[in-house]
Amino acid sequence: MMARSVRQQSLPRARRPHLSIGLQSEPPPPQLPESFSVDSLPKYKKRKSAADVPVVEAPSAPSRRRVVKEPAQWKEVWRLIQQMRKGKDAPVDTMGCERLADSGVDEATHRFHILVGLMLSSQTRDEVTAAAMGRLKEYGLSIPRVLRAPEAKLRDLIYGVSFHNRKVEYLKATAKILQQEYNGDTPTQYSQLLKLSGLGPKMAHLFLQVAYGRTEGIGVDVHVHRICGRLGWVNPKKCKEPEQTRKELEGWLPAKYWRPVNLMLVGFGQTICKPVGPLCGSCKVSHLCPSSNVGR
């Protein structure tokens, strides 16, 4: 038994055979010619680094808007409303926010006048806003002046505008922010404007258009909201608020119309397409308007 065990231990261990099924041996590496040189290789262009790649700016607001199917014959409706607005006989034509700022002041103060006019105009007729702005300018409408003025005095000056007590608080708070954070000037960005007290999307867009000549969106107030619903330019069942109307309108209206649409429709709403008792019989687009009462 012991001899058998010794015999097993003395036998050499068999090597495992190399499996090469389905594999082919690699060909020998090619031999380089004696005349080979690194300099003879073709020259490749250096790959651009991140610093070499040109910066592409983000698309502007109009190109990022949600696409909505445009209403039928809207260009004809636009043309006819423009005809009716040629007389510029609406209150907004002489008392809009861009008409209320004093032209004899420095640029920063002029922009502040535009901002204040927009803040006072919320839910207030243009005639009342213009009268209040006149009293403020006579008193001395500037950021330092507003900061020093007693709230009671400001309330007297803007009395008549809607929510005048609350708007005095907005004026004070806004003047403080402009003095401390913007060196006595006004913000230049839409997002910054929305952080000011009493300033909504409509006012922010209108301010950028008038004060800085930049159109980044449509200023939609109650007139634009109402008329777009009546004309079928937006879906009135889905667009219950002006901000909803703005988003849908921007979805199909070409960007070059974004600035003039506010002034055109506001004046149209003040003179013909009134909130109560619209003058459909005198309207040139009544035959294209789904809300017209002509012949009904």
Secondary structure, 3 states (H helix, E strand, C coil): CHHHHHHHHHCCCCCCCCCCCCCCCCCCCCCCCCCCCHHHCCCCCCCCCCCCCCCCCCCCHHHHCCCCCCCCCHHHHHHHHHHHCCCCCCHHHHHCHHHHCCCCCCHHHHHHHHHHHHHHHCCCCHHHHHHHHHHHHHHCCCHHHHHHCCHHHHHHHCCCCCCHHHHHHHHHHHHHHHHHHCCCCCCCCHHHHCCCCCCCHHHHHHHHHHHHCCCCCCCCCHHHHHHHHHHCCCCCCCCCCHHHHHHHHHCCCCHHHCCHHHHHHHHHHHHCCCCCCCCHHHCCCCCCCCCCCCCC
